[in-house]
Amino acid sequence: MCELIKCVKNSTKRVGLYLNLQKTTVMKTAEKLNIFSDGEDINTVINYNFLVVPITNDSYTNEETKKRISLSKPAMENLTKIIKGLEVSTNTKLS
């Protein structure tokens, strides 16, 4: 992992970018994982959110499932009102 970070750091330097190691985080998959680059300790985490999806090191998705159910419940309740309502014709509901 240290070699990968050094490779990224060198590649970014070549194109004029700077890799901020204080903001860099690495997901921890092993109990004892310490990653250093140029004498700086890189922050390790056990889970993080990527594009609003929580990612954990053990692939446990119970939290994500509960979140999606809680977000979809109000939408389904609104659809139930439309389906049971008399304002919309049956042909429109089925199409």
Residue pairs with C-beta under 8 A, 6 or more apart in sequence:
1 26
1 33
1 35
2 35
2 36
2 37
5 19
5 24
5 35
5 37
5 42
6 37
8 19
9 19
9 37
9 38
12 18
12 19
21 37
21 38
21 40
21 42
22 40
22 43
24 42
24 43
25 42
25 43
25 44
25 45
25 48
26 33
26 35
26 42
26 43
26 44
26 45
27 44
27 45
27 46
27 47
27 48
27 55
27 57
28 44
28 45
28 46
28 57
29 57
33 44
34 41
34 44
35 41
35 42
35 44
36 42
46 56
46 57
47 54
47 55
47 56
47 57
48 54
48 55
49 55
53 64
54 61
54 63
54 64
54 67
56 63
82 88
82 93
83 93
